[in-house]
Amino acid sequence: MKPNRYKPQNAALLLAIAAGCCLALAAPPVNATPCAWFFGPLIAAGLHHSCLHTTTTRAAEINALWIGWVAGCTANAIALCWTVELFCNFASMPIWAALLTSLLLYVAQGLPFAAAAFSTVFLGRITVPIHLALPVSVTLAFSIIPAIFPWRPAVSALGFTTWVQMADLGGEALIDFMLVLVGSLILEAYRRKRRGLPYLRPLMVASICFALPAVYGVYRIEGIEEARRDARKIQVGIVQPNIGIDEKRETHLHYAQLRRLQEMSVSLESRGAELIVWPETAYPFDFPRERKRDVEGARSIRVPQMQAPLIVGAITEQSHCVRYNSALTLDRFGAVLQVVDKVELLAFGEYVPLWDYLPGIERILDCPGLKAGDQLTPVHLLGVSIGILNCYEDFVPGPFHKLLEASPELFINLTNDAWFGDTNEPWLHHHVARYRAIEGRRDLVRVVNSGVSGHISATGNTLFTTKTFERDARIAEAAILEIFSPFASLGEWLTAAIAFVMMAHWIRFRWLSRASVV
């Protein structure tokens, strides 16, 4: 008789791998959006399967950690596969070191998945069924656990633009909750039917949870498109110079690069651009922070043929070790109106974490890197309040939420994604940025050195994009809007509400447990 080689834990891990694959395949470049709805039921099935075959609570929680981590590592390994090339090109690592570093990154990025799975089993101990505990846990874990490259289930649902319009009510957290809830309820209905139990209630609730966001989305898109048609428009010139990373390091090419930017700007003005935008750090020289006007001579940003105001990505310098990644705004006469510094710096790419506390590191690196700005504030050009997001500040919600408090009328993002090579990262970056347009209900114009540049409407729909690694100059007809967004006023209310309810339920459970013992 052959031994039974079936191991329940192996089946649960396979379900976790499938869940991670579904999340990744629903995002760029595959964009198989329906796969996103399989994430919840696959994770829930894995947790059910694992917990049924464990004899102790501790074993169930450990199994849940593994299931979540495997799902997270799988999703990130597929979606962030470009990190290997990044570490090879940017950090000059050998391939084995780049692979090892990427693996460590995927493991770290899997922490919210692991925490969500662990929390689901923990809530099961205090009488919360998995089909309710999982969406609650996923929403909370992805909202409070930081990540270098934020990756949450909501990203995978963006292909269904109509369905994700409810992000203006509760942000990506609400999308996470509803997405996982629908899938978990469908699995619960299936499990009940197999056991001969009433199953119509969870199936009906799942149908309602799927249908209501779609109905809301149709209604909301119609109203916003009408507001965009009636709104004032400004012609924003997008300069995509496609200057490679190695080119940017060649100082003898800097003057030619500046001329390319100027010539493209003049061309855009001749086509009707009212505002010209250069991408992140496009100006090839350090700009003195104390200057109130454009520099003179060959390093001048403006040339006489240019008449429109400018938003220019540049490194601004106060001293040798005090430098910022900034956006300069210049009027038509060359006066520097405002300087907006990037507040969300990329660890190891723009600064060295713990530089002040690492002994002897100053002998290797004489400066800790760039300085972070204090706060994002809107700039005012052409009578418009413009919120500038530098690089992946349109990717991470933190700085964006602060900017929303100032109620800008238009968002502009300056980015340089050339570091990542010809991979899916620029497309993924553009994909996630669409949430910022929905949450704030403003148009978002993205100006990216090597692409993907583009124009995202206040509905989250992409109006146009450029190709990657091609020189391009486009004009975005951006709507100036003042549409009310509940999320802009309430912020992460759902995360706070879930945390409160979870804590209240735990206290109630503990109190009832002690009362029953007495």
Order of alpha helices (4+ residues) and beta strands (2+ residues): alpha-alpha-alpha-alpha-alpha-alpha-alpha-alpha-alpha-alpha-beta-alpha-alpha-beta-beta-beta-beta-beta-beta-beta-alpha-beta-alpha-beta-beta-beta-beta-alpha-alpha
